Amino acid sequence: MQIIKKVLNSSVVLVVDERGAERVLLGKGIGFGAKAGEAVPDGVTDRVFVALDDAGQRDFVELMAQIPGEFVELARVIVAAATDAGLALDPHVYLALTDHLHFAVERHRRGMRVVNRLAWELKTVYPTEYAVGLRAVALLRERFGADLPDDEAANVAFHLANAAVDRPSTDTARVVQLISSITTIVANAGGVDLTAGDLHARRFLTHLQFFAERLFSGGTLADRDDFLYRSMSESQPRAVTIAERVRTFIRTEHGLEISNEEVAYLALHIARAMAG
């Protein structure tokens, strides 16, 4: 049995079970007219439980008391769209996304324009999440009259990507920032436009995504044989030189080392992108 401990807004209540464990319950109208000490009615199927596993999460939940329930409902619609698109998300995304949607509308009402400088990278690396983000922007315009730019879809995509449960446990912001830095190095040194969207550019960006996720999760390739590195050094010396610049950047900025095999694969994709 779930007992209401605190009503946060019309769509969010804090509940405690018979073992004393606290959880957040999200459901349309679940908090309307409800009072602390009441049992949550049985038979309500359209609801989501979010476990509270640390003090930081509990503090964050308190913010829900300051956010209208309409934003909780919008977050539920967006997460449902993401699920329908095949994304598997941690339930905590409901809290982070609700807070973000509310803040986005508040920013708009105050005339504050925040530019996401990684919008292109997010759109390219996380196309499914970005498509759901575009749906979110359309709903914000429709429901709240917030004429937000399409770049706002990248912010939503960031939250969805960061909540993915089927990817390595990495910080999406670090992944996207690294991809941005590497593409800048390659564009400047190789004279290649990676925003063109051709096949080789898309392959390169896909390689960077998995490379960055491996790098930050400690799963990069180990050197087994230097054959590919030696071969690329002979056949594509310019691409290897650019890849070595990337290796130096990663060592300097992140204090991480990558193997010759990783450099060789990176050079292979750089060479393809330059040839395309």
C-alpha positions, 0 to 999 in steps of 0.5 A: 500500500502506498500512503501519500506523504506530501502533495507536490502538485496536481500530478505529483505526490510523494508516497511511502510504502509499508517498508518506509521507502519513499517514491515519487508518484506521477499521474494525471490528477493524482494530487488533485484534492489529495491529502497527506496520510491518505492511501493511493487509490488502487486501480490507477494504471496511468501512473509512474513511480520514481524511486528516491535513492539519495538526498539530491534526488529528494531535494530535486523532487521538492522543486516539483512543488513549484512547477505546475502539473501541466509540465509533468503531463507534458513530460509524460507525453514526451517520454511516451513518444520516446518510448514509442520511438524505441528509447529505453529511459531511466524513470528519473528522466521525468523529473529532469525533463519536467524541470527543463520544460518549465524553465524553457517556458519561463526563459521564453516569457522573460525574453531570455535566449539561450543558444545551445552551441552543441545543437548540431552535434546532438541532432546528428549523433542522437537523431531519434532523441532530437526528433522527439525533441522537435515534438516537444518543441511543437507541444510547448508552442501549442500548449503554452504559446512558447515560440521556442526555436528548433534548437530547443529540441537539442536540449530535450534530446540531451536529457533523453540521451543522458537518461538512456539505460541501454548505453554505457554509463557516461556523461552525455555532455562530455560525449557531445563536447568531445565530438564537437572538439574532434570535428573542429580539429578535423575540419580545420586540419583536414579541410572537410565539412562534416556538417554536409551530411554525406555518407562518410560524414555520417559514418565518421560521426557515428564512429565518434559517438561510439568512440567517445562513449568507450573512452569515458566508460573505460572501454577503448580498444587495446593494442593487439597489433600495430599492422593497421596503424603502420598501414594507415601511416604509409597510405594515409599519412595526413589522416594519421597526422590529424588523428594524432592531433586528436590523441594529443588533445584527449591526453592534454584535455582529459588526461586519457590515453588512446591506443594506436589501434584507436588512432588508426580507426579514427584515421581511417574515418578521417581519410574517408571523410576527406575523400568524400 
